Amino acid sequence: MELIQKYFQNLTDQQLTQFAKLQELYHDWNLKINVVSRKDIDELYLRHVLHSLGIAKVIQFVPGSKVMDVGTGGGFPGIPLAILFPETQFHLVDSIGKKIKVVNEVAQGLGLQNVKTTHGRVEEVKDTYDFIVSRAVAQMETFVHWTKGKIAKTQNHPIKNGILYLKGGDLTEELALYTSAKIYDLPNYFEEDFFETKKVVHLPMKYKG
């Protein structure tokens, strides 16, 4: 928890309570349904919560905006972002039912009113969103294909609507096709060694009618 407060100092009492409950909720659910590796559950705040919140160092979602988290797994980055941005609507999607079950239970345990979930493939989702977020569930080209046509046309943020992707390592080859992509290096925001090669990639999407 100290890690979260170190980088996000203006949290409300409710947000502090919700972030503090994450450890207990994930620990309990992970014993029943393994969604976070055993090693990572002990470093939940560093490896999952703070990593997810790296997106919040790149953008502040405005009230009323809509964000879809594709391949959310156990709820990352969607759940931590939903705590941080209670007036933004988050739609968490995963094709694995047991993972969505955990997400639903965690969201309910936290009292999050701004999270909805879908057990299914992102291609089946019919809505549009200001941003689509994810943590390295596929190569960028595949991910762009999955999410085609799901970016809203109306712009409400300082950066253009599109994909915000948490990735690591050398992305030169993977992003060669995407000249408009901008890379934000997380070590510029977080000093822990874990973030040494971690990045947020913003890929603005052209709207296809």
Secondary structure as GFF3:
##gff-version 3
##sequence-region A 1 209
A	DSSP	alpha_helix	2	7	.	.	.	ID=ss1
A	DSSP	alpha_helix	13	32	.	.	.	ID=ss2
A	DSSP	alpha_helix	38	41	.	.	.	ID=ss3
A	DSSP	alpha_helix	44	44	.	.	.	ID=ss4
A	DSSP	pi_helix	45	50	.	.	.	ID=ss5
A	DSSP	alpha_helix	51	53	.	.	.	ID=ss6
A	DSSP	three_ten_helix	54	57	.	.	.	ID=ss7
A	DSSP	beta_strand	66	70	.	.	.	ID=ss8
A	DSSP	alpha_helix	78	84	.	.	.	ID=ss9
A	DSSP	beta_strand	89	94	.	.	.	ID=ss10
A	DSSP	alpha_helix	97	110	.	.	.	ID=ss11
A	DSSP	beta_strand	115	119	.	.	.	ID=ss12
A	DSSP	three_ten_helix	122	124	.	.	.	ID=ss13
A	DSSP	beta_strand	131	135	.	.	.	ID=ss14
A	DSSP	alpha_helix	140	146	.	.	.	ID=ss15
A	DSSP	beta_strand	162	168	.	.	.	ID=ss16
A	DSSP	beta_strand	182	185	.	.	.	ID=ss17
A	DSSP	three_ten_helix	186	188	.	.	.	ID=ss18
A	DSSP	three_ten_helix	193	195	.	.	.	ID=ss19
A	DSSP	beta_strand	198	204	.	.	.	ID=ss20
###
